[in-house]
Amino acid sequence: MFFFVRHGQADNSTRNSKIFKGFGTELAPLTAEGIAQIKKTAKHLSLIGTDLILSSPYTRAVQTAGILSKELGAEVVVETDLHEWLPEKHYQWLNDAEAEEYAVDYITNRGKYPEGEDCPWESAEAMKQRILSVLEKYKVYEKVIVVGHGMMIQAVTNTRHVENGEIVPFIF
C-alpha cells in the first residue's frame, strides 16, 4: 500500500531573488507552519509501521520526508522522477509568465492535450506513468509513503486538490 503525502507549506518569500530564480524556486524550504503540518501528519495512525519513505528531489519534499523519517523511523529514498509536473516537458527553462501560462493551459484542458495538438507541458497521463514507473520498484514493500507534490498526486490518484500535509492512500 502506498500513502501519498503532499509536502508541507513551502517558504516562497525569496522567490525570484538570490538563487531562487527559475528552477531555483524548487530549492525553497518549508515554513515553520509547513514543519508543524508534517509533524501533525506523522502522528496519523495510517502511517505507523511505514517500511520506506520515497521523496521527490525538491527541497520541500526532502525536508518533509526527513521529518516523517525521524517521527516514523523509516528510511528515506530520493527518487528524481517523483518531481512535480513539468511546465516544459523537454526540461527547457521558462520564465514565470510562460510557466504560469502553461499551468493555466494544463488546468483548462484537465491535463490532456487538445485533440491533434502536442503541447509543451507534461500531460497528466505522462506524469502518472512517470510516477507509476517509480512505484513499480517498491511494490514489494507493505507500506510506503510517497512524499511529493499536489499535481503529481492528483494525476496518479485521480483526486481533487490535495492540501499540504494531506495523506492520500493509493493501492497499486
C-alpha positions as CSV (number, residue, x, y, z in Angstrom):
1,M,0.0,0.0,0.0
2,F,1.2,3.5,-0.8
3,F,0.4,6.7,1.0
4,F,1.0,9.9,-0.9
5,V,1.8,12.8,1.4
6,R,1.9,16.3,0.0
7,H,4.9,18.3,1.3
8,G,4.3,20.9,3.9
9,Q,3.9,24.6,3.1
10,A,7.0,26.0,1.3
11,D,8.6,29.3,2.0
12,N,8.3,31.2,-1.2
13,S,9.2,34.6,0.3
14,T,12.5,34.7,-1.5
15,R,11.1,33.7,-4.9
16,N,12.9,35.4,-7.7
17,S,15.8,36.5,-5.5
18,K,19.2,35.1,-4.8
19,I,19.4,31.6,-6.1
20,F,15.6,31.2,-6.1
21,K,15.0,32.1,-9.7
22,G,13.6,29.8,-12.4
23,F,14.2,26.2,-11.3
24,G,15.9,27.5,-8.2
25,T,12.4,28.1,-6.7
26,E,12.3,24.4,-6.2
27,L,15.0,24.8,-3.5
28,A,12.7,26.7,-1.1
29,P,12.5,25.1,2.3
30,L,9.4,24.6,4.5
31,T,8.0,27.4,6.6
32,A,7.5,26.9,10.3
33,E,3.9,26.2,9.6
34,G,4.9,23.6,7.0
35,I,7.1,21.9,9.5
36,A,4.2,21.8,12.0
37,Q,1.8,20.4,9.3
38,I,4.1,17.5,8.7
39,K,4.7,16.8,12.4
40,K,1.0,16.5,12.7
41,T,0.7,14.3,9.6
42,A,3.4,12.0,11.1
43,K,1.0,11.2,14.0
44,H,-1.7,9.8,11.7
45,L,-2.4,6.2,12.5
46,S,-2.3,5.0,8.9
47,L,1.4,5.9,8.7
48,I,2.5,3.8,11.7
49,G,4.7,0.9,10.6
50,T,5.9,2.5,7.4
51,D,8.6,0.4,5.7
52,L,10.0,3.1,3.5
53,I,9.6,6.8,2.5
54,L,10.1,7.8,-1.1
55,S,10.7,11.5,-1.8
56,S,10.7,14.0,-4.7
57,P,14.1,15.6,-5.0
58,Y,12.8,19.1,-4.4
59,T,13.8,20.6,-1.0
60,R,10.3,21.0,0.4
61,A,9.6,17.3,-0.2
62,V,13.0,16.1,1.0
63,Q,12.6,18.2,4.2
64,T,9.1,16.7,4.6
65,A,10.4,13.2,4.2
66,G,13.1,13.9,6.7
67,I,10.6,14.9,9.3
68,L,8.5,11.8,8.6
69,S,11.6,9.6,8.8
70,K,12.5,11.0,12.2
71,E,9.0,10.6,13.5
72,L,8.3,7.2,12.0
73,G,11.7,5.6,12.0
74,A,11.7,4.8,8.3
75,E,14.5,5.2,5.7
76,V,14.2,7.8,3.0
77,V,15.0,7.2,-0.7
78,V,15.0,10.2,-3.0
79,E,13.7,9.3,-6.5
80,T,14.3,12.0,-9.1
81,D,11.3,11.0,-11.2
82,L,9.0,11.9,-8.3
83,H,9.4,15.6,-9.2
84,E,6.4,17.9,-9.8
85,W,4.6,18.5,-13.1
86,L,6.8,19.9,-15.8
87,P,5.5,23.1,-17.4
88,E,8.0,22.3,-20.2
89,K,8.3,18.6,-20.9
90,H,11.7,18.9,-22.5
91,Y,13.3,20.4,-19.4
92,Q,13.7,23.8,-21.0
93,W,13.9,26.8,-18.7
94,L,10.8,29.0,-18.8
95,N,10.2,32.4,-17.3
96,D,7.4,32.7,-14.7
97,A,4.9,34.1,-17.2
98,E,5.4,31.2,-19.6
99,A,5.2,28.6,-16.8
100,E,2.0,30.2,-15.5
101,E,0.5,30.3,-19.0
102,Y,1.2,26.6,-19.4
103,A,-0.2,25.8,-16.0
104,V,-3.4,27.6,-16.9
105,D,-3.5,25.6,-20.2
106,Y,-2.9,22.4,-18.3
107,I,-5.7,23.1,-15.8
108,T,-8.1,24.4,-18.5
109,N,-7.6,21.2,-20.5
110,R,-7.6,19.0,-17.4
111,G,-4.1,17.7,-18.1
112,K,-5.0,16.4,-21.6
113,Y,-3.6,17.8,-24.8
114,P,-6.4,19.3,-27.1
115,E,-7.3,17.0,-30.0
116,G,-4.5,16.9,-32.5
117,E,-2.1,19.1,-30.5
118,D,1.2,18.4,-28.9
119,C,1.6,20.9,-26.0
120,P,5.0,21.9,-24.5
121,W,3.8,20.9,-21.0
122,E,3.7,17.4,-19.4
123,S,0.3,15.8,-19.7
124,A,-1.4,14.3,-16.6
125,E,-1.1,10.8,-18.2
126,A,2.6,11.2,-18.9
127,M,3.1,12.4,-15.3
128,K,1.1,9.5,-14.0
129,Q,3.1,7.0,-16.0
130,R,6.4,8.6,-14.8
131,I,5.3,8.2,-11.1
132,L,3.9,4.7,-11.5
133,S,7.2,3.5,-13.1
134,V,8.9,4.6,-9.8
135,L,6.3,3.0,-7.6
136,E,6.6,-0.3,-9.5
137,K,10.1,-0.8,-8.0
138,Y,8.7,-0.6,-4.5
139,K,5.6,-2.8,-4.7
140,V,7.4,-5.4,-2.6
141,Y,7.1,-3.3,0.5
142,E,3.9,-3.5,2.6
143,K,3.6,0.3,3.4
144,V,5.4,3.1,1.5
145,I,5.0,6.8,2.0
146,V,5.5,8.8,-1.2
147,V,6.3,12.5,-0.5
148,G,5.5,14.7,-3.4
149,H,3.5,17.5,-5.0
150,G,-0.1,18.3,-5.4
151,M,-0.4,18.0,-9.2
152,M,1.6,14.8,-9.2
153,I,-0.7,13.2,-6.5
154,Q,-3.8,14.3,-8.4
155,A,-2.6,12.8,-11.6
156,V,-1.9,9.4,-10.1
157,T,-4.8,9.1,-7.7
158,N,-7.5,11.0,-9.7
159,T,-8.3,13.0,-6.7
160,R,-9.2,16.7,-6.1
161,H,-6.8,19.3,-4.8
162,V,-4.5,18.0,-2.1
163,E,-3.6,20.2,0.9
164,N,-0.2,20.5,2.4
165,G,0.5,17.5,4.7
166,E,-2.6,15.6,3.5
167,I,-2.4,11.9,3.1
168,V,-3.9,10.1,0.1
169,P,-4.0,6.3,0.2
170,F,-3.2,4.5,-3.1
171,I,-3.3,0.8,-4.0
172,F,-1.2,0.0,-7.0
